[in-house]
Amino acid sequence: MSNLRQYAPATERNRQPILEILQQVLPSAGTVLEIASGTGEHAAFFASNLMNVRWLPTEQVPELRESIQAWGESASAKNLILPPLNLNVGDRPWPVEVDHFTELPITAIVNINMIHISAWEMCGHLMAGAERVLSAGGILYLYGPFKRAGQQSAGSNEAFDLMLRDRNSEWGIRDLEAVIRLAEAHRLQLVQTVEMPANNLSVVFRRM
Ligand SMILES: C[S@@+](CC[C@H](N)C(=O)[O-])C[C@H]1O[C@@H](n2cnc3c(N)ncnc32)[C@H](O)[C@@H]1O
């Protein structure tokens, strides 16, 4: 089973700083819905270190769901990691919204390194889904690189942005202010932003 586990080197570098923020901002109970779980390394690490919540990983790519499943089975907190769901934020309803879904309440949504690697409209779908799925007080946590007031925060982010746009003209590093405006339109209020290593940000919203 372990040979299905895939590795993304960035997750080893960013998981500890992200965990330290999650420990401060996540609700103390319930289910955390992770959107765009990728390899599943984050899911295994966070679930093993956040023992009071259940972790519900999701991923649209089938091979990555196999990797998430394998990481979940190898994790120390496997009872807290639920099997990965197939979720593209542009789909409606999300699988967690259908009648038979029982892993409630979803008290937080975590989304790491996705909104710059998908079309801008997907950020809107993410916010709309968070508005539907979270109850008042629920948390939406975003992590990744952001522009501020139209400016890149570092030369490395500028080069990364060019590389992303070259790969797909709909991708690119997002403006923090535009993301906040979109969130507010979906009853998600900014709680805090935290500077993270390698010119990334944690951005935390609370459902009003
Ligand atoms: C750079 S990877 C990040 C994966 C993981 N969160 C991490 O940090 O290692 C980007 C992820 O976004 C996912 N993704 C892209 N567009 C998406 C969409 N519309 N809905 C859900 N996930 C999406 C991809 O499948 C991929 O897993």
PDBQT file of the ligand as one rigid body, heavy atoms in Angstrom, charges set to zero:
ROOT
HETATM    1  C1  LIG A 301      -0.075  22.569  -5.804  1.00  0.00    +0.000 C 
HETATM    2  S1  LIG A 301      -1.239  21.345  -5.488  1.00  0.00    +0.000 S 
HETATM    3  C2  LIG A 301      -1.389  21.532  -3.728  1.00  0.00    +0.000 C 
HETATM    4  C3  LIG A 301      -1.739  20.232  -3.061  1.00  0.00    +0.000 C 
HETATM    5  C4  LIG A 301      -1.634  20.248  -1.535  1.00  0.00    +0.000 C 
HETATM    6  N1  LIG A 301      -2.615  21.114  -0.930  1.00  0.00    +0.000 N 
HETATM    7  C5  LIG A 301      -0.238  20.623  -1.085  1.00  0.00    +0.000 C 
HETATM    8  O1  LIG A 301      -0.068  21.711  -0.543  1.00  0.00    +0.000 OA
HETATM    9  O2  LIG A 301       0.662  19.802  -1.279  1.00  0.00    +0.000 OA
HETATM   10  C6  LIG A 301      -2.733  22.043  -6.117  1.00  0.00    +0.000 C 
HETATM   11  C7  LIG A 301      -3.946  21.174  -5.880  1.00  0.00    +0.000 C 
HETATM   12  O3  LIG A 301      -5.114  21.885  -6.253  1.00  0.00    +0.000 OA
HETATM   13  C8  LIG A 301      -6.032  20.946  -6.774  1.00  0.00    +0.000 C 
HETATM   14  N2  LIG A 301      -7.049  21.675  -7.540  1.00  0.00    +0.000 N 
HETATM   15  C9  LIG A 301      -6.860  22.429  -8.646  1.00  0.00    +0.000 A 
HETATM   16  N3  LIG A 301      -8.034  22.912  -9.088  1.00  0.00    +0.000 NA
HETATM   17  C10 LIG A 301      -8.987  22.472  -8.216  1.00  0.00    +0.000 A 
HETATM   18  C11 LIG A 301     -10.384  22.633  -8.147  1.00  0.00    +0.000 A 
HETATM   19  N4  LIG A 301     -11.066  23.327  -9.065  1.00  0.00    +0.000 N 
HETATM   20  N5  LIG A 301     -11.057  22.049  -7.107  1.00  0.00    +0.000 NA
HETATM   21  C12 LIG A 301     -10.381  21.325  -6.200  1.00  0.00    +0.000 A 
HETATM   22  N6  LIG A 301      -9.052  21.128  -6.233  1.00  0.00    +0.000 NA
HETATM   23  C13 LIG A 301      -8.358  21.696  -7.230  1.00  0.00    +0.000 A 
HETATM   24  C14 LIG A 301      -5.163  20.003  -7.586  1.00  0.00    +0.000 C 
HETATM   25  O4  LIG A 301      -5.796  18.790  -7.863  1.00  0.00    +0.000 OA
HETATM   26  C15 LIG A 301      -3.966  19.860  -6.666  1.00  0.00    +0.000 C 
HETATM   27  O5  LIG A 301      -4.153  18.831  -5.749  1.00  0.00    +0.000 OA
ENDROOT
TORSDOF 0
